[in-house]
Amino acid sequence: MSADRTQLQTGATTLGTPISDAQADTLLAYLALLQRWNAVYNLTAIRDPQQMLVQHLLDSLSVLAPLDRHRATLGAPAIRLLDVGSGGGLPGVVVAVLRPDVAVTCVDTVGKKATFIRQVAAELRLPNLQARHARVEELKDPPFDVITARAFASLADLVRLTRALLAPGACWMAMKGQHPQTEIDALPADVTVFHVEPLKVPQLDAERCLIWMRPATV
């Protein structure tokens, strides 16, 4: 466990988001839960523990510094974040662990995945983490300040399905691999991409970026 903790903390520091021993241990406890449930419920295709640490935890950690920067521009640290198609809770659980002042809701159409998130919230004592078993377009929750998704759908579909859940002044923060120019070109005219942010995930030899979008102002 100590080697994994060191690897996780080193990666987090590289990403500009240093984490404490306790935070690292909570993330590793989450990873252990994910591995245990995955053996039965197939929550993620990645099964190697080392690959899960890099491709799940460090990949999700890469959004923390950009999210913090965005929260600073809002001047409102306590925000509501929706993680769409959350699956096993990525990046939603990671955000909830490290940012207790962010109220995180994970939504997925697969019941066993929502059940897993609820179990994570209970076992890791994360009162700021909730799960919804629903199609995102049918959610009746109050609006959110940030809507994120990781490997969920095209940017156009994400916008179409979740626009009604955006609070005034809110934005989308979509996690993507390579720069998705074709998806950006397919966005409706009344949506603005205001930043494409390259991400460098430690120990991961793959392109990553964040697509920041908001409804265009009239």
Salt bridges, closest charged atoms under 4 A:
ASP21 OD2 - ARG5 NH1 3.61
ASP25 OD2 - ARG5 NH2 2.83
ASP59 OD2 - ARG150 NE 2.91
ASP59 OD1 - ARG208 NE 2.91
ASP68 OD1 - ARG71 NH1 3.05
ASP68 OD2 - ARG99 NH2 2.64
ASP101 OD2 - ARG71 NH2 2.68
GLU137 OE2 - ARG135 NE 2.91
ASP141 OD2 - ARG132 NH2 2.98
ASP157 OD1 - ARG160 NH2 3.24
GLU183 OE1 - LYS176 NZ 2.96
ASP190 OD1 - ARG163 NH2 3.02
GLU197 OE1 - ARG69 NH2 2.77
GLU197 OE1 - HIS195 NE2 3.76
